[in-house]
Amino acid sequence: MRSTKNPGQPTGITPAAVPVARRTYDGIRLQGVHIGHSAADLAFVVGHGFTNHVRKPYVARVLHRFARHGGVVALDFRGHGRSGGRSSVGDTETHDLAAGVSLAHDLGYRRVVTVGFSMGASVALRHAALDHVPGPAAVAAVSSPSRWWVRETPAMRRVHWLLEQPQGRVVARALGVRLGDPWAVAPESPIEVVHRIAPVPLLLVHGELDHYFAPAHSTALHRAAGGDAELWLEPGVRHAESAMTPALVDRIATWLDRRAEENR
């Protein structure tokens, strides 16, 4: 199925996004939104990509599309949007996703799944593999890197300029990202931990035209996960939230709903 860029505004009526806040295990206060769904016991905890936040229009459209299928909890990662702290670019953000999962349970949802995009996808994989409690009932990772320090595309070379050069860090601040210190010790990469996610159902989604991370990243993750992951390579799709169509979001949501029910 060929997808085109940018999800349209959801048709029909979706509930309003209500501001929420949560403090992480390591003390960072996060801000985000909850979109309720009165008829569902399922919540999608969504992790955004680097430089994004829940109020960006294309992120908000994805959140509201997921809300057609269940409740949605989405927190700005540390150092992004209205949240406190500084971004570790995928390391301690696992605490942020864990805070979202905990919040979803506190809001009364019995089945809680995670879905991440780009940096958020790597966070979702690492969160599911690192035995956070409570863990997700199913996981979807969209446009995930398999490893760190990827410089194989012009887009990722620009990202590393932001991360590694003094003037780049100033530009990152102008983009709304407050960066933390560089890693003293590199955390385990997604490909090193993905095999630990099973038996939790895992979906890997990657656009064939992804201009940040080539589809080979998700193919490698799929191989490393063993036989317990499903891989979708999407023709005509580029990178992360801005490439999502309503139909693709619906397919991901339906898969997560079905597999979370089977995993109960």
C-alpha positions as CSV (number, residue, x, y, z in Angstrom):
1,M,0.0,0.0,0.0
2,R,1.4,3.4,-1.0
3,S,1.2,6.1,1.6
4,T,1.5,9.9,1.1
5,K,3.0,12.5,3.4
6,N,1.2,14.1,6.3
7,P,-1.9,12.8,8.1
8,G,-5.0,14.8,7.4
9,Q,-7.2,16.2,10.1
10,P,-9.2,13.3,11.7
11,T,-12.8,13.2,10.5
12,G,-15.6,13.0,13.0
13,I,-15.4,14.2,16.6
14,T,-12.4,13.4,18.8
15,P,-12.1,14.5,22.4
16,A,-10.0,17.5,23.3
17,A,-6.4,17.1,24.5
18,V,-6.3,17.7,28.2
19,P,-3.0,19.0,29.7
20,V,-1.3,16.6,32.1
21,A,2.0,16.5,34.0
22,R,4.0,13.7,35.5
23,R,7.3,13.5,37.4
24,T,9.8,10.8,36.3
25,Y,11.6,8.3,38.4
26,D,14.7,10.5,38.3
27,G,12.8,13.7,39.2
28,I,12.1,15.4,35.9
29,R,8.7,17.1,35.6
30,L,7.2,16.4,32.2
31,Q,4.2,18.1,30.5
32,G,2.0,16.6,27.9
33,V,-1.6,15.7,26.9
34,H,-4.2,13.1,27.6
35,I,-6.9,12.5,25.0
36,G,-9.6,10.4,26.6
37,H,-11.7,7.6,25.1
38,S,-14.7,6.7,27.2
39,A,-15.4,3.4,25.4
40,A,-11.9,2.0,25.4
41,D,-9.7,0.2,28.0
42,L,-6.7,0.7,25.7
43,A,-4.3,3.6,25.9
44,F,-1.5,4.5,23.4
45,V,1.5,6.0,25.1
46,V,3.2,7.9,22.3
47,G,6.9,9.0,22.2
48,H,7.8,11.7,19.7
49,G,10.9,12.3,17.7
50,F,13.9,14.5,18.3
51,T,13.0,18.3,18.2
52,N,9.3,17.5,18.3
53,H,6.7,18.0,21.0
54,V,3.0,17.2,21.5
55,R,1.8,20.6,20.2
56,K,3.5,20.4,16.8
57,P,0.7,20.2,14.3
58,Y,1.8,17.0,12.6
59,V,2.4,15.3,16.0
60,A,-1.0,16.5,17.2
61,R,-2.7,15.0,14.1
62,V,-1.1,11.7,14.8
63,L,-2.2,11.8,18.4
64,H,-5.8,12.6,17.5
65,R,-5.8,9.8,14.9
66,F,-4.7,7.3,17.5
67,A,-7.4,8.7,19.8
68,R,-10.0,7.2,17.4
69,H,-8.9,3.8,18.6
70,G,-8.3,4.4,22.4
71,G,-7.0,6.8,24.9
72,V,-3.8,8.6,24.2
73,V,-1.1,9.8,26.7
74,A,1.8,11.8,25.2
75,L,4.4,13.6,27.2
76,D,7.1,15.9,25.9
77,F,10.4,14.2,26.4
78,R,12.8,15.9,28.7
79,G,14.4,18.9,27.2
80,H,11.6,19.2,24.6
81,G,8.5,21.4,24.5
82,R,7.1,22.3,27.9
83,S,8.9,19.6,29.9
84,G,11.8,20.2,32.2
85,G,15.3,18.7,32.2
86,R,17.7,18.3,29.3
87,S,17.6,15.8,26.4
88,S,19.9,12.8,26.6
89,V,18.8,12.0,23.0
90,G,17.5,8.5,23.8
91,D,19.1,7.4,27.0
92,T,17.3,8.6,30.1
93,E,14.1,9.2,28.1
94,T,13.2,5.6,28.9
95,H,12.2,7.1,32.3
96,D,9.9,9.5,30.4
97,L,8.1,6.8,28.6
98,A,7.8,4.8,31.8
99,A,6.1,7.9,33.4
100,G,3.6,7.9,30.5
101,V,2.8,4.2,30.9
102,S,2.4,4.7,34.7
103,L,0.1,7.7,34.1
104,A,-2.0,5.8,31.6
105,H,-2.6,3.0,34.2
106,D,-3.4,5.6,36.8
107,L,-6.0,7.1,34.4
108,G,-7.7,3.7,34.5
109,Y,-6.6,2.1,31.2
110,R,-6.1,-1.7,31.6
111,R,-4.2,-2.3,28.4
112,V,-1.4,0.1,27.7
113,V,0.8,0.0,24.6
114,T,3.7,2.1,23.5
115,V,4.4,3.6,20.1
116,G,7.5,5.7,19.3
117,F,8.8,7.7,16.3
118,S,12.4,8.0,15.4
119,M,14.2,8.9,18.7
120,G,11.0,8.0,20.4
121,A,11.1,4.6,18.6
122,S,14.5,3.8,20.0
123,V,13.2,4.8,23.5
124,A,10.2,2.6,23.1
125,L,12.4,-0.4,22.2
126,R,14.8,0.2,25.0
127,H,12.0,0.9,27.5
128,A,10.3,-2.5,26.6
129,A,13.6,-4.3,26.8
130,L,14.8,-2.8,30.1
131,D,12.1,-4.4,32.4
132,H,10.4,-1.2,33.4
133,V,7.3,-2.0,35.6
134,P,4.6,-1.7,34.5
135,G,5.7,-2.6,31.0
136,P,3.7,-2.3,27.7
137,A,1.2,-4.8,26.5
138,A,2.6,-4.3,22.9
139,V,5.1,-2.0,21.2
140,A,5.4,-0.3,17.9
141,A,8.6,1.4,16.7
142,V,8.3,3.7,13.7
143,S,11.5,4.9,11.8
144,S,13.8,3.6,14.6
145,P,17.6,3.7,14.3
146,S,19.2,0.3,15.1
147,R,22.4,1.8,16.5
148,W,23.9,5.1,17.7
149,W,26.1,7.7,15.8
150,V,24.4,7.1,12.4
151,R,25.9,9.5,9.8
152,E,25.0,7.7,6.6
153,T,22.5,10.4,5.4
154,P,22.8,14.2,5.0
155,A,19.9,14.6,7.5
156,M,21.7,12.6,10.2
157,R,24.9,14.5,9.6
158,R,23.0,17.7,10.3
159,V,21.6,16.2,13.5
160,H,25.1,15.2,14.7
161,W,26.3,18.8,13.9
162,L,23.6,20.0,16.3
163,L,24.7,17.5,19.0
164,E,28.5,17.8,18.7
165,Q,29.4,21.4,17.7
166,P,29.1,24.3,20.1
167,Q,27.3,26.4,17.5
168,G,25.0,23.4,16.8
169,R,23.9,23.2,20.4
170,V,22.9,26.9,20.2
171,V,20.9,26.2,17.1
172,A,19.3,23.2,18.9
173,R,18.2,25.6,21.6
174,A,16.6,27.8,19.0
175,L,14.7,24.7,17.7
176,G,13.3,24.2,21.2
177,V,15.6,21.5,22.4
178,R,17.7,21.8,25.6
179,L,20.6,19.4,25.3
180,G,22.3,17.7,28.2
181,D,25.9,16.7,28.4
182,P,27.3,14.2,25.9
183,W,27.2,10.6,27.0
184,A,30.0,9.5,29.3
185,V,29.2,5.9,28.6
186,A,27.0,5.0,25.7
187,P,23.8,3.2,26.6
188,E,22.9,-0.1,25.0
189,S,21.7,0.5,21.5
190,P,18.3,-0.7,20.2
191,I,19.9,-3.6,18.3
192,E,21.7,-4.8,21.4
193,V,18.5,-5.1,23.5
194,V,15.6,-5.8,21.0
195,H,15.8,-9.5,21.6
196,R,14.8,-9.0,25.2
197,I,11.4,-7.6,24.3
198,A,9.8,-10.9,23.6
199,P,7.2,-12.2,24.5
200,V,5.8,-8.7,24.3
201,P,4.4,-8.2,20.7
202,L,6.7,-5.9,18.7
203,L,5.9,-4.1,15.4
204,L,8.7,-2.4,13.4
205,V,7.5,0.1,10.8
206,H,9.9,1.9,8.4
207,G,9.3,4.0,5.3
208,E,11.2,2.9,2.2
209,L,12.0,6.5,1.5
210,D,13.2,7.4,5.0
211,H,15.8,10.1,4.6
212,Y,17.2,9.9,8.1
213,F,17.6,6.1,8.8
214,A,17.5,3.7,5.9
215,P,15.1,0.8,6.0
216,A,18.0,-1.5,6.7
217,H,17.9,-0.3,10.3
218,S,14.5,-1.9,10.9
219,T,15.4,-4.9,8.9
220,A,18.4,-5.4,11.2
221,L,16.2,-4.9,14.3
222,H,13.8,-7.5,12.9
223,R,16.6,-10.0,12.5
224,A,18.0,-9.3,15.9
225,A,14.5,-9.7,17.5
226,G,14.2,-13.2,16.3
227,G,10.8,-14.6,15.3
228,D,8.8,-12.5,17.7
229,A,8.6,-9.2,15.8
230,E,6.6,-8.1,12.7
231,L,8.2,-5.8,10.1
232,W,6.3,-3.4,7.8
233,L,8.4,-1.7,5.0
234,E,6.1,1.0,3.7
235,P,6.5,2.1,0.0
236,G,6.4,5.9,-0.6
237,V,6.8,6.8,3.1
238,R,9.6,9.0,4.5
239,H,10.4,9.6,8.2
240,A,8.5,9.4,11.4
241,E,5.4,11.5,12.4
242,S,5.4,13.9,9.5
243,A,5.2,11.0,7.1
244,M,2.2,9.3,8.8
245,T,-1.1,9.0,6.9
246,P,-4.4,8.4,8.7
247,A,-4.5,4.9,7.1
248,L,-1.1,4.0,8.4
249,V,-1.8,5.2,11.9
250,D,-5.1,3.2,11.8
251,R,-3.2,0.1,10.8
252,I,-0.7,0.5,13.5
253,A,-3.4,1.2,16.1
254,T,-5.4,-1.8,15.0
255,W,-2.3,-4.1,15.2
256,L,-1.5,-2.8,18.7
257,D,-5.0,-3.3,19.9
258,R,-5.3,-6.8,18.6
259,R,-1.9,-8.0,19.8
260,A,-2.4,-6.3,23.2
261,E,-5.6,-8.2,23.6
262,E,-3.9,-11.5,22.6
263,N,-1.1,-10.8,25.1
264,R,-3.4,-10.3,28.1
